[in-house]
Amino acid sequence: MTDTKSKPVYLDDLAEPRFSPEAEPLREMMGSMVGDCPLDAEAMHAKAMAETGLDNFGADDYRERLDVYLAALQEIPGMHDAGIVNFHAQIVQWLKNRLLLTDLLARHPEINDIELAPPVVIAGLPRTGTTHLHNLLAAGSTFRTIPYWESNEPFPLPSEQGVEPDPRRARMDVAVQVMNLVMPYFPLMHEMTTDHVHEEIQLLANDFSTMLFETLGHVPRWRDYYLAHDQTPHYEHLATQLKALQFLRGGRRWLLKSPQHLEQLPVLNAVFPGVVVVFTHRDPVPVALSMLAMITYSARMHRYPVPVQEIAATWIDRLELMLNALVRDRATLPPERSIDIRFDDFMADEMGVAASIYDLAGEPLTGEARSAIESYLAGHQRGRLGRVATSAEMFGLDEDDVRARFEPYRQRFLA
């Protein structure tokens, strides 16, 4: 890897990915497992049951959504064997999570009686400061958050309950090492560690209805299905999972974050009464280009070659749809429960922004919380890992056209 801190990284292999000599044996090893990892619903259900010793997946309405998603995955051209194995493992894990949640609720029905405090939710596109703000606010003990390992395996296996150190953390350590080996520049775009605070969008995957699927692969069939359906039942399933996590590992008030909420504000507001939402804003053109870099770079995990321009054009359409939904629905959240924060203002006064959010949420910014935030800031200066260079040209886009597409959003929040 080059010195990423002194100069930007230019990703010249987005369309035809190259891998390091260290990564190739790993990819070959994963690919050799493809015969045992079909993208077949019944096979994956059977594996999930075998690995948990459980057989109740809960309400079976998810099966239609899973079938649509599997059909969409089958339509991805150039899917390589390692990619098939990766998708297989992800889906089996989501099925296992359903089994484990259903079992937990059966043994502890009192979980359903837990009343969630109104969560504080960060809603903004990637590269608008959401991850930094999420981790900053999570630094103290005020809020309950989801570390990366818990988002992937929220409920322990029956054989691992109470085991310390938690085997779920060890498995995530390995997964992060694999990700960093295969995608060494991904941390420059979105840092991920085992204990890194993560998004609840991962929990939505357990009900097989989430925008996450769109970022994991180019799946127009799934996108159209997702947009055509009310997401209220799946946000309600998310709420149940949050109650279960609170039951298992405590917590008083959730701090959540996902770009998906930008186009689901009425649902978010209905399912979580009293929710407080923090909207982050930044010039949408460089934001979109950075997001395209993440999506097309990570596509190497499952396909070759990568149709960079096709993916980019589709995502410009998708982001326009999302931002227009935000413009339309922003008034859903009243001023006493929402705030708009511009990226430049956040970078100029990080502690001041944190204090304003605490005040909006009705939470005291204690000395402990302030000290924890200051400690986090001291170790997480902007750009410390380097940056990836982007341009409209590298995605076959015209910057003026992209800017015009996002003009309603810019006029509403950045003018």
Order of alpha helices (4+ residues) and beta strands (2+ residues): alpha-alpha-alpha-alpha-beta-alpha-beta-alpha-alpha-alpha-beta-alpha-alpha-alpha-alpha-beta-alpha-beta-alpha-alpha-beta-alpha-alpha-alpha-alpha-alpha
